[in-house]
Amino acid sequence: MTLWTSQEAAAATGGRATRDFAVGGVSIDTRTIRPGDLFVALQAARDGHDFVAQALEKGAAAALVSRIPEGVAADAPLLVVPEVLAALEALGRAGRARMRGKVVAITGSVGKTSSKEMARIALAGQGRIHAAEASYNNHWGVPLTLARMPEDTDFAIVEIGMNHPGEIEPLARLTHPQVAMITTVAAAHLEAFGAIEGIAREKGAIFRGLTQPGTAIIPEDLPVTQLLRDCADEAGAIVIGFGQHGMAKPLKAETADGATRVRARILGEVVDFTLASAGTHFVMNAVGVLAALSAAGADVKAAARNLSDWRPPLGRGAVEELGGIRLIDDAYNSNPTSLSAGLATLARLTGGRRVAILGDMLELGPEEIALHAGMAEDPAMAAVDLVHTAGPRMRALHEALPQARRGIHAETATELAERAQELVAPGDIVLVKGSKSSKVSTVVDALRRTRQSTPPGERTA
């Protein structure tokens, strides 16, 4: 399948093709590039121009460059542009403009990637589906997703993230979705925003990119829900709320054996589905996703049935049996809201001692120590038997806990990982959670090594 011809790509980017070519995909990484791809020589930690020759050797059909790299022949298949990232954005804009299907954009402080994957899986059998890979949600990930989108896509799911003010709106305008969903607003990146209201306004900027008329899917029951509604109203969007009091809401949820059976009402239609998770936050995300897909014109009953095929991504709440313990691997990221959800999941699981292994929550601003200590008062913490902590910020939680609940504290996750055998005992139910940069995932790796197991999705036959 041809995704872009040299003529189409040159017209989209304003670039000059050194010769005719046709590409079937778009790649920014020579480690995963496939024959027939267009290699995009982005400049990040390394200059992508240094890898153009390697990409062509691996079968790339062409490369998007701002100059002819050293060691590459002048007649090699190249698309030469003034600036590579701007050209990638232009290619993404052209990809979106030619696509006539429905686009759903998803943002939120927690649950973007999980919700995107839920939507992708739920839409199976309803046409050609295109979705962002991994967590490709930033200034290059979003245009890359759009540039990779086949013209005959029926439904596209695009994830949009941010770290600083002003990031979401241009990505939303580039994506131009018919439906935009905010999973939740939580205390994440407070260093950049100062207060939760600033985060909510930035998330609400996604609605400025909506087509007209567009639909805004927003979480009910938040302190900033009205602010999100105001953002949607300013954008002229149709507003659909999801949550306990929303137009999309769970009616019943029963957890057993690490799975949750749910009955929900989605815009007046009652549906049943099962999730391979005990986390109620995943239930709420699923309800929001089904509302978004319904607004996009999908068959919501069929979408709900397909949710049984969804699994939490590695590091984001997957539960696994691990050499005599049950492990909840939620080590990809953390903030007070997602930690509270993780603790609630741990509290709901029964059968053994409940152990939490927690790394620092980062980018919380000047109140970070108080926010860490305050987790001792989380309602679910009463059901946790033992809490091990790692990092200077988590020391505040360690000291705020009752003596009987305090486990080992280490200044780094690496030090805690070295004591993996002391952290848990057979029969324990264990939650591991922390911000990615806290490196608490090293504890997960150590537990897997000492208990001789492999993560879900990587098991051998």
C-alpha positions, 0 to 999 in steps of 0.5 A, a space after each residue: 500500500 502506498 501512503 505517500 508518493 514523492 509528489 504528494 509529500 513534496 506538495 504537502 511539505 513544500 519540499 524538493 524530492 531528489 527523485 520519484 519515490 513511494 512510501 508505505 509508512 513513516 518512521 523516526 527510528 532506524 531500530 524499528 524502521 521497515 522496508 518502504 518507510 519514509 525516514 524522518 531525520 528529526 533532531 532531538 537527543 541525536 541528529 536524525 541526519 546521522 542515521 539516514 544512510 543506515 535507514 536507506 540501507 535497511 530499506 527505507 524508500 526515502 528520507 525527509 531531511 533538511 540537508 543531504 547528509 554526509 555519506 549519502 549520495 546526492 541522487 539518493 531518494 530524499 525529500 529536502 525541506 527547510 526544517 524537518 519537524 515543520 515538514 512532519 507537521 505539514 505532512 500530518 496536516 495533509 494526512 488529516 485533511 485528506 481523511 474523511 473518517 472520524 477522529 477522536 482525540 484523547 487527553 487527560 492527566 491520567 489514563 490517556 494511553 489506556 483509554 486510547 488503547 481501549 478505543 482502538 480495541 473497542 472499534 475492532 470490526 467497525 472499519 479501518 482503525 488507525 491509532 497512535 503507537 505507544 504514548 506518541 502524544 507530543 509535538 512530534 508524536 501527534 504529527 507522526 500519527 497523522 502522517 501515518 494515517 491511511 487516507 481510507 481510515 474510518 476511525 482514528 484515535 489520537 492521544 494528545 499530551 502536555 508538560 507545559 502551557 500552550 502545548 495542547 491547542 496547536 496539537 488539537 488544531 492539527 488533529 481537528 477531531 470530531 470528538 475530544 475526550 478528557 479522561 481526568 484532571 489531576 495534580 500533575 505537572 504542577 511545577 509548570 501550571 501552579 494550580 489544578 485550575 491551570 491544568 484544567 484550562 490547558 486540558 480544555 484547550 483540546 476543544 479549540 481544535 474540534 470540528 464544527 459542530 464537535 463533541 466534548 466528552 468531559 469527566 463529571 464529579 471533579 472540582 474543575 468540571 465546570 471549568 472544563 464545561 466552560 472551555 467546551 462551551 467557549 469552543 461551541 461544542 456539544 458537551 457529554 459528561 461521564 461519571 456517576 452523574 453523567 449522560 454516560 455512567 456505570 450502573 453496576 460494577 462487580 470485581 472478581 479474580 482481578 476482572 470487573 464486570 460492568 453494566 453502564 448507560 451510554 447516552 441512553 443505551 445500556 451496555 455490558 462489558 468486562 475489563 481485565 482489571 480490578 481498577 475502578 478508574 479503568 471502569 470510568 475511562 471505559 465509560 468515557 471511551 464508549 461515550 466518545 465512540 458513540 458520539 463518533 457514530 460507532 456501534 456502542 454495543 459492539 464496542 462494549 463487547 470488544 472491551 473484553 479483549 483490552 489489557 492494561 499496558 505494562 507498567 500501568 496497572 496490569 495484574 500478574 501472578 509472580 512466583 507466589 505473589 500477585 503484582 500490580 505493575 503500575 510503575 509507569 507514572 504517578 501523581 496523587 490522583 493515580 496513586 489514590 486509584 492504585 491504592 484503591 485497586 490494591 484495597 479491593 483485591 483479597 487473599 493476602 497481605 497488601 503491600 505498597 512499594 512507592 516511588 516519588 511523585 514528580 513535578 508537583 511543585 512547591 507543595 510536593 512534600 505535603 502532597 506525599 505526606 497527605 497520601 497517608 490519609 488516603 481512604 484506601 491506605 487503611 486497607 494496606 498492611 505495609 508500605 515500602 518507599 523510595 526517594 526523598 519525597 516519599 520519605 514524607 509519606 514514610 514518616 506520616 504513616 503509623 509505625 505498624 505500616 512503615 516498611 523499608 525506606 530507601 533514598 533511591 529505587 535502585 537501593 530498594 530493588 537491591 532488597 527485593 527479597 525483603 520486600 514481599 512474602 508468598 501470598 502478598 498482593 503487591 502494588 508498585 507505583 511511582 513516577 517514571 523518573 523515580 525508576 521504581 520500575 527497577 523494583 518490578 524488574 528485581 521482583 521478576 528476577 527473584 521470583 522467576 517470572 515474566 510480565 504479561 504479554 511476554 510469556 513464552 509458549 
